[in-house]
Amino acid sequence: MTALGELIAPRRMGRDFRWLLASSWTSNIGDGVALAAAPLLIASMTSSPILVASGAVLQFLPWLLFGLHAGAIADRFDRRRLVMFANAARAVVLAALCVFLLTGTANIWIVLAVAFLYGTAEVFVDTTASTLLPMLVRPADLGIGNARLQAGYLVANQFAGPPLGAFLFAAGAAWPFLLEVLCVTLAIVLVSRMAATPVPARASGADKPPAVHTDIAEGVRWMWRNPPVRMLVLIILTFNVTWAAPWGVLVLYATDHLNMGAVGFGALTTASAAGGLLATVSFGWLERHVSFATMMRACLSLEVLMHLAFALTTTGWVALVIMAGFGFYAFVWGTISTTVRQRLVPPELQGRVASVNMVGVFGGMVIGQALGGVIAQTWGLTAPWWFAFAGAAVTLLLVWRPISHIVNAKPVLEQAEPDA
């Protein structure tokens, strides 16, 4: 067990990293359960593609409304306590949903409202949590730290959670959400074991902190004046628009077009996680033998091909194979892009720049899923995949060359050395 623990979370990365890892993995189990159960709950209440897509849109819309504010707040206060407080809000919202389900008073509008409130709390959890790792480990260990967090996300959120969520939903609509309440609550306990994170230097040293909008503007300006980070955010925004268009109606695509049923829909996410686990094992070798630029271009190229393959297939097992490939390259892309961004951003701006990045992620998802619902309603369930294929192919051509400038940029600490 000691050797396994050292492999997963090396001792040199510290005790607090292990608490963060345990909290993240536990929370991801609950989120993975909801990943299958939430769309199944909405689909059980309506057959409208627009309303089904609206569930995802309302969960991600808060990123557009509150994402930048969450980043500014994360750069002002104890980040560990912020994660605990926001997770507590998530648990309360989920508990309320369980009450509605158990009493038989839940309807589509209540579920959509819960999606929005849950998404609002999640904005503060994810933005703040993304700033913790650079505070706990050395820059040289950011890659392995992100890989371990991503591995937990794949195993818990993508691999184990969705089939469990689909199984529990079949037993009773409230069961998966009750389990999620338990997981989120345990995640709060685990992250509370970390040492209190220091308040960022600028916030702790100021007699009177500037207005929140001033902090937000500073973060946006820094991101926009840093070409590598700016381009990375723009790539993430555009590819999430195309990716999210078919994903918003994936539950209908799986159950109605491929006839896979509820469990089959959960299996799609499991297949993605299986591919991600293979990438976890392979990432060390890839990092040693393949440049970041080559891997990023390969990932985006595979994204284009994945959309085309989904548009053409009519067989469930083929869809599972495609999804496994998606999981592989999505893990590689996520690990590389997060590591590059964290190395390029100063510690006091981590929260704000991370929030800009996440606004790009979820802003693209909101736009894409809204488009996907309308496209599927008008032209059928495969139409969003054709839209995604065409949009991703055009975007890939535009960003092919700038990727080299992103990965070759000097880390922020190296930029500061001459001044020091």
C-alpha positions, 0 to 999 in steps of 0.5 A: 500500500505504501508503494501504491500511495507513493506512486499515486501521490509522491511524498515530495508533493506533500501531505496537503496535496494528498488531502486535495487529491482525496477531496477531488476524487470523492467529489468527482464520484458524486459528480459522475453519478449525476452526469448520467442521472441528471440528463436521464431525470430531465429526459424522463420529464420531457422529450423536447431536445430544447428542454433537454439541452436547457438542463445543461445550458442552465448548469453552465450559464452561471459561468458567464454570469459569475465566472469572472467574479469567482476568479477575483474572489479566489484571489482575495480570500483563503481558497481552501475555505472558499472551496468548502463553503461553495461545496456546502452550497452544492450539498444544500441544493442537491438535498432540496432536489431530493426532497422534491423527488421523494415527495413527488412534487418535482417537475421539469421547471424545478429540475432546471432551477436546481441545475442553475443553482447547482451550477452557480455554486460549482463556478466557485468550487471549480475556479477556486480549486484550480488555484490550489495545486500551484500553491501546494507543489513545485512548478516542476510537479505541476504536470504530475499533479494535474495528471493525478487530479485528471486521473481521479476525474476519469476514474470517479467522474467518467468511469465509475460514476455514470454507470452507477448513476444510471443504475441508481436512477433505475432503482429510484430517481432520488437515489443518485442525488442522495449519494451525490450529497454524501460525496460532496459532504465528505469532500468538504471534510477531506479538504478541511484537513489541509492547512489553511491556504495563505491569502494571496499577497496583494490581497493580504497587504492592501489596506483597502482592496480595490473594487471587484470589477477592478480586479477582474479587469486586471486579470482580463487585461493580463490575459489579453496582453499575454499572447500564449495564454490568450490564444489558449483561451480562444482555442478552448472557447471555439472548440467547446462551442463545436464539442458541446453542440452534440453533447447537449442532446447526447442522451437522446442521440444514445437512447433514440438514435442508437437505441442504447437505453439508459445503461448504454448512455452511461456506458458511453461515459464509461468508455470515455473514461477507459480511454482516459485511463489508457492515456494516464498510463501513457502520458509519461511516455508521451511527454518524454517522446512527443512535444507538447505542440505535436500532442496538442495538434494531434488532439485537436485533429482527433476531435474533428475526426470524432465528430465525423465518426459520430455523425456517420455511425448507427451502431452502439458498439462503434460509438463506444469505441469512438468514445474511448478514443475521445477519452484518450486525447481529451485527457492528454489535451486537458493535462497539457493545457492546464499545465501550460497555463499554470506555468505561465500565470503569476500566483496572484493572478491564478484565480482570475486567469483561471476564471477567464479560461473557465468562462471560455470553457463554459461559455463555449458549452452554453453557446454550443448546447443551445445551438445543438438543441435547436439544430437537433430539433430542426434537422435531427439528432445527427445534425449537431455532429455535422455542425461540430465536424465542420466548425472544428475543422475550420478552427483547427486550420486557423490555430495550427501555427499559433500552437507552437507559440503557446508551448514555447512561451517561457514560464512566468518564474523564468521571465522574472529571473532577470529582474530578480 
